[in-house]
Amino acid sequence: MKKHPKSIDGLMRYLRDEKGIQISGSAQKRKLMNIGYYHGYKGYRYIRTPGRHVAYRNFDELMAVYRFDTQLKGLFYPIVMEIETAFKNYVLEILIDKVHSENFQDVYYKALDDYKRFAPDSETARKNKYDGSESSFKKALKRRLDLRNRIYKIQTDAYANENKIASHYLSQDKSLPIWAIFELLSLGEFGHFVSCLNMECRQAISGKLGIRRSDDTAAVMPQRLIYATKDLRNAVAHNDVVFDTRFKKSRIAAPLSHVVSYATGVESLRFDTVTDYLVLLVYQMKMIHESKTNMKKLVAGFEDIAGSFRRAVPTAIYRRVIYTEDDKKLEQLKRYISKSDIQLSDGRK
């Protein structure tokens, strides 16, 4: 028998009768309509995976989770966008210094040539005993070619969509400068770009971000930071659910967790709670020379939001989102900020 879409009243009866959630009255009806049943209840009926349902007693508890998630996105959005912009500008500055050109073709041939170190006859290949099948070389070369093709497609799509930057250059039969290309790249695509840069460029980026050479001998930490941040950035920007880290597409590299943990003094970073992503953001804020005041403001904002959430839901629900050990992590993070030796160019700390 074919199921028919439920009216809002039918959905309220379904929540009461089938899910045991107390919901009634015009006020809660409006709230359900405002958050949307499918995006709202369907998105918040579980934590992290669809099989881990939340036993809500009433609609107010569900709304508390929704409100917590919404407030987190509002708190994180300006920070992740600032980090993305800063990282792109740092890389741009290094490229201009190394290549002495903003032309993409020059960058492509002079800086995006990391594949060469995997060539069977290269010193790096001999030192690291890459296999004789040239698989590492072919893989690296293919990633470079894929990047070039992707960048060309991005420009084509941008022009077709009447992007002002793309239209300005391409309508005059001019190539987009590298800074304009960066404006069009998503954070994930930017991470791909950075991973294809040669060792000299990547080492310069790592150094500019203040990463110790001993922590990043292969100069891969910048791209790992980008990849670790991109899923959060996309979830926040596209209004997806963030409170339970379901946005994480792949496992965060263990070496990155160790580096962030060592630098901040925050233990046991596994990135399975949103608190760990707060630590990641603060760590990157220090990299881009944000002030202590703004880092403290971010943490205080998180604590205020989490405190309101804690008062609005049973402890059993709260501790499935904010773990007991997260309380200690927040204290360790605040100590890291307080002892930070950040010095901005105008002398402020």
ChimeraX attribute file (.defattr): number of C-alpha atoms within 10 A of each C-alpha:
attribute: neighborCount
match mode: 1-to-1
recipient: residues
	/A:1	3
	/A:2	4
	/A:3	5
	/A:4	6
	/A:5	8
	/A:6	11
	/A:7	9
	/A:8	15
	/A:9	11
	/A:10	11
	/A:11	16
	/A:12	23
	/A:13	18
	/A:14	15
	/A:15	17
	/A:16	17
	/A:17	11
	/A:18	10
	/A:19	15
	/A:20	15
	/A:21	20
	/A:22	16
	/A:23	19
	/A:24	14
	/A:25	8
	/A:26	9
	/A:27	10
	/A:28	15
	/A:29	16
	/A:30	12
	/A:31	15
	/A:32	20
	/A:33	13
	/A:34	10
	/A:35	14
	/A:36	14
	/A:37	16
	/A:38	11
	/A:39	11
	/A:40	19
	/A:41	17
	/A:42	11
	/A:43	16
	/A:44	22
	/A:45	19
	/A:46	16
	/A:47	18
	/A:48	22
	/A:49	11
	/A:50	12
	/A:51	9
	/A:52	10
	/A:53	12
	/A:54	16
	/A:55	15
	/A:56	18
	/A:57	16
	/A:58	17
	/A:59	21
	/A:60	17
	/A:61	20
	/A:62	21
	/A:63	20
	/A:64	17
	/A:65	22
	/A:66	20
	/A:67	16
	/A:68	22
	/A:69	23
	/A:70	18
	/A:71	16
	/A:72	20
	/A:73	22
	/A:74	14
	/A:75	18
	/A:76	20
	/A:77	16
	/A:78	14
	/A:79	19
	/A:80	21
	/A:81	15
	/A:82	13
	/A:83	20
	/A:84	18
	/A:85	14
	/A:86	17
	/A:87	21
	/A:88	18
	/A:89	14
	/A:90	15
	/A:91	22
	/A:92	17
	/A:93	14
	/A:94	16
	/A:95	22
	/A:96	15
	/A:97	12
	/A:98	15
	/A:99	16
	/A:100	12
	/A:101	15
	/A:102	19
	/A:103	15
	/A:104	20
	/A:105	15
	/A:106	14
	/A:107	20
	/A:108	19
	/A:109	10
	/A:110	17
	/A:111	21
	/A:112	25
	/A:113	17
	/A:114	21
	/A:115	19
	/A:116	17
	/A:117	18
	/A:118	24
	/A:119	21
	/A:120	19
	/A:121	11
	/A:122	11
	/A:123	12
	/A:124	14
	/A:125	19
	/A:126	14
	/A:127	8
	/A:128	9
	/A:129	11
	/A:130	16
	/A:131	13
	/A:132	12
	/A:133	9
	/A:134	13
	/A:135	14
	/A:136	18
	/A:137	20
	/A:138	15
	/A:139	13
	/A:140	20
	/A:141	20
	/A:142	13
	/A:143	16
	/A:144	22
	/A:145	15
	/A:146	13
	/A:147	19
	/A:148	17
	/A:149	11
	/A:150	14
	/A:151	19
	/A:152	14
	/A:153	12
	/A:154	17
	/A:155	22
	/A:156	16
	/A:157	14
	/A:158	16
	/A:159	18
	/A:160	11
	/A:161	11
	/A:162	12
	/A:163	14
	/A:164	10
	/A:165	16
	/A:166	24
	/A:167	19
	/A:168	14
	/A:169	15
	/A:170	14
	/A:171	10
	/A:172	8
	/A:173	9
	/A:174	11
	/A:175	17
	/A:176	20
	/A:177	16
	/A:178	19
	/A:179	17
	/A:180	16
	/A:181	18
	/A:182	20
	/A:183	13
	/A:184	18
	/A:185	18
	/A:186	15
	/A:187	23
	/A:188	18
	/A:189	18
	/A:190	23
	/A:191	20
	/A:192	19
	/A:193	20
	/A:194	22
	/A:195	22
	/A:196	23
	/A:197	21
	/A:198	18
	/A:199	18
	/A:200	12
	/A:201	22
	/A:202	25
	/A:203	21
	/A:204	17
	/A:205	25
	/A:206	22
	/A:207	15
	/A:208	14
	/A:209	18
	/A:210	13
	/A:211	19
	/A:212	13
	/A:213	12
	/A:214	8
	/A:215	16
	/A:216	17
	/A:217	11
	/A:218	12
	/A:219	24
	/A:220	18
	/A:221	23
	/A:222	23
	/A:223	21
	/A:224	19
	/A:225	19
	/A:226	21
	/A:227	22
	/A:228	24
	/A:229	22
	/A:230	23
	/A:231	20
	/A:232	25
	/A:233	27
	/A:234	18
	/A:235	18
	/A:236	24
	/A:237	16
	/A:238	10
	/A:239	13
	/A:240	17
	/A:241	22
	/A:242	23
	/A:243	23
	/A:244	21
	/A:245	22
	/A:246	18
	/A:247	18
	/A:248	18
	/A:249	12
	/A:250	9
	/A:251	10
	/A:252	18
	/A:253	14
	/A:254	10
	/A:255	13
	/A:256	20
	/A:257	22
	/A:258	17
	/A:259	16
	/A:260	19
	/A:261	20
	/A:262	12
	/A:263	13
	/A:264	21
	/A:265	15
	/A:266	23
	/A:267	18
	/A:268	13
	/A:269	21
	/A:270	15
	/A:271	19
	/A:272	18
	/A:273	20
	/A:274	21
	/A:275	26
	/A:276	21
	/A:277	19
	/A:278	18
	/A:279	24
	/A:280	21
	/A:281	20
	/A:282	23
	/A:283	19
	/A:284	21
	/A:285	20
	/A:286	19
	/A:287	17
	/A:288	18
	/A:289	16
	/A:290	18
	/A:291	18
	/A:292	22
	/A:293	12
	/A:294	13
	/A:295	21
	/A:296	16
	/A:297	13
	/A:298	18
	/A:299	21
	/A:300	14
	/A:301	16
	/A:302	20
	/A:303	15
	/A:304	12
	/A:305	18
	/A:306	20
	/A:307	13
	/A:308	13
	/A:309	22
	/A:310	19
	/A:311	11
	/A:312	18
	/A:313	20
	/A:314	13
	/A:315	13
	/A:316	11
	/A:317	18
	/A:318	18
	/A:319	14
	/A:320	14
	/A:321	21
	/A:322	20
	/A:323	15
	/A:324	11
	/A:325	12
	/A:326	20
	/A:327	13
	/A:328	12
	/A:329	21
	/A:330	20
	/A:331	12
	/A:332	17
	/A:333	23
	/A:334	20
	/A:335	14
	/A:336	18
	/A:337	20
	/A:338	14
	/A:339	9
	/A:340	14
	/A:341	11
	/A:342	18
	/A:343	14
	/A:344	13
	/A:345	8
	/A:346	6
	/A:347	7
	/A:348	10
	/A:349	14
